[in-house]
Amino acid sequence: MVPWRGSRLIAGLTIFENISFGSTGVSFTEVRNAATLVGVHEVILQLPNGYQTVVPPSNAAHNLFSPAQLQALSLARVLLRNPGLLLIDTDTYVSLLEMTVGGLALDLKSICRGRTVIFVIRASFVESLYFADVISVIEDGRVVERGPHHELMERVHGIYAQLVRSNMAREADLGDLNISEEEIA
């Protein structure tokens, strides 16, 4: 597991060096692929020197990237190391959603493919995990429901199905999550 919380870039290093920080023998193609996966490749290409742009002191780094883009760069660094396990908490998950809603072409399904990803999130975000292979509902420290989204939704009186329906009733506009009602149901 590689922690990636935060959006820290190291001043004085290039964008390439920041993404590849902590990894050895990394090619440009690998760095570009990680940046593409999190949706910042095109943003980087718009910089004066692309991947060779030197990151200015921390206060000035926000002039190069939005907060969501900084978070995406940090995630690219983690993905470059190809961790077998990603543990994503609510705050990190909210950042991922903001990246997606904020116009970054973040492909959460591709990021999760081939690795174990554990999302520990508040109930208010539960319906956005429809793509997960397995969802576990924990109540009072015990797993009370477990299965893929479609199976859990078939349990009409189940906790997961009730949470999803409750959240959908509260959210009049699913467009913010880029998820259609058909995908949720």
Sequence and secondary structure as in RCSB ss.txt:
>XXXX:A:sequence
MVPWRGSRLIAGLTIFENISFGSTGVSFTEVRNAATLVGVHEVILQLPNGYQTVVPPSNAAHNLFSPAQLQALSL
ARVLLRNPGLLLIDTDTYVSLLEMTVGGLALDLKSICRGRTVIFVIRASFVESLYFADVISVIEDGRVVERGPHH
ELMERVHGIYAQLVRSNMAREADLGDLNISEEEIA
>XXXX:A:secstr
     S    TTSBHHHHHHTT SS  HHHHHHHHHHTT HHHHHTSTTGGG B   HHHHHHHS HHHHHHHHH
HHHHHT  SEEEEEHHHHHHHHHHHHTT    HHHHHTTSEEEEE  GGGGGGGTT S EEEEETTEEEEEE HH
HHHH TTSHHHHHHHHHHHH S GGGGT  HHHH 
